[in-house]
Structure formats: structure tokens, C-alpha cells
């Protein structure tokens, strides 16, 4: 019998940090768990990423209430993954915003992703009984849109495919701060199971072109100052490239998924083995890299059954 996924045994509650990344801008982080962002406008608050459950969303709300009593008017979701979106109901926001593509991915694979992640992340889904169902946006867009929180402009943009096909970033120009979702991580493994390796580097270039003063990444500590921002962007680039290249070489010579797994481990373990959720992400990353190297552009849908079959094959 295959051993459990690494995340299934991680039941230790994480220490929360709530870091100011710009005036009225905060990063909610928790030792490699999914991050959220907070943007305080003149009259209301925007939340970036809703957490996996209302239980976890309420921890974000508690932090918000420590700095402002303004109502939460908007929740922006950078992509469709269950651990990012299923807590949205707790915020009571007037608008829930995704890209058009992210909404289509909820329709196509949202329930399967929920079922898959529920099995993989038991700690994050404690209190799951309070989730009312799939999270659907009230507002979607393609390319770019701006939201005004009073006089504060917040730009929502699709800069390219990376972590998923529907990724967006959120830029606050008055502070030159960006909330990147899982396109950028800090000392946390990138989850690439639904990713686009060939596009990810170009999307990082588009982010880097903003010469940002701070980033609230998808996982890991807030990135404050251009040196830390650029180092995290380049480290993310290295992680993605170091995962794809060995798998692509194995695929090119007609090798097996297990051989790709061994090759990626040899390249990545020395550099990234101590990163948060590294062991959890690796099998999914290798499987997706192996598929993309064989010309499969659209990531195959992960189901709880596919998860287990893939993991058993790698263990065997």
C-alpha cells in the first residue's frame, strides 16, 4: 500500500503573521499555508484569497478587524483552487471577482479539485461542514479591470499562465505593491500540478517589469523591498525550471513517469527539499511536467482517484 501524501500527516497548526506591505496593505501568512491579502480603501476593504474554509477565513477577518472597522466589500480570487476559494462565504462581500478563465475552471473541475484537495489537506479542511458549496464569482473579466475603493485604485490583471491558466495578479499602484497568488512563492514549493511550465517564466518577467516595492506571495513570508522581491521571483523561476527540465529530458527519450520522478528529485532535492509543502507538491509537479513535455497543453483534471493512482505508481 502506498504511503500517504506528505500533507495528510501535517496536522500542526501554523503560526499566523499579519505584515504591513504598504500603507493600508497587509499580507496574512501562516508558515507556508495559503496566504491572503488585505487592501484597505477609503470606505471598504478588499480581500485577496478566501482560504479553504470559513473557519480559516475568520482568522483573516480577525486580523482585518485589528487594523480597521471598514466593511469588507470585495473578495478577489487569483485562481480556482479549493484551498483559496471555499472560505469566501465568511467575508459577506458584495462582490467576488475572478478571471473569466478561472470561473470556467470552477465549472469544469471545481468539484473534482475540492474532492482531491480535501483528501490531501485534512488540516486545512477542518470545519468543512460550514462550506456552503463551490464558490462562484459575481464578477469576471478578461485581461484587466480596475476596482476603486473610494479613491484607491486596484488593478486586477492577467499577465499570463503560470500556476493555472486563469491566474490573475492584483496591483495597488499608489504603493507599487502586488498580490501575486501562487505565481510567486517564498521558501515554499510551487504547486505545478495545474501549471504551465512553458509560460511561467514569461509571466514572472511581466511581474518583474513592475519593479515592485513589495509582494504578498501565494505562500511564505511577505516580500518587502526590491532586493527581496527580485530574489523571490528568480527563486520561483529556478524552482519551476529545475522541475521541468529533468522531466522533459526523460519524456523526450520515452522514459517513464517514475524515471522522471527520480530525475526531478535529483535536481530539486539539493536546492528545495527544506521548502514548505515540497514533498506534497513534488509528485503532482512531476506528473504535470511529464505531461506538458509530451505536448499535453491543458492540465488533466486531478481527482481523488487519480491522485492515489499516480502516487501508487511513483511509490512502486
Secondary structure, DSSP 8 states (H G I E B T S, - for coil): -----GGGG-------EEEEEETTEEEEEETTEEEEEEEE-SSEEEEE---SSHHHHHHHHHHHHTT---EEEEEE-SS--HHHHTTGGGG--SEEEEEHHHHHHHHHHHHHHHHHHHHH-TTTTTTGGG--S----SEEESSEEEEEETTEEEEEE----SSSTT--EEEETTTTEEEEETTS-SSB----TT--HHHHHHHHHHHHTT--SEEEESSSS-EESHHHHHHHHHHHHHHHHHHHHHHHHHHHTT--HHHHHHHHHHHHHHHHTTSBTHHHHHHHHHHHHHHHHTT--S-----HHHHHHHHHHHH-
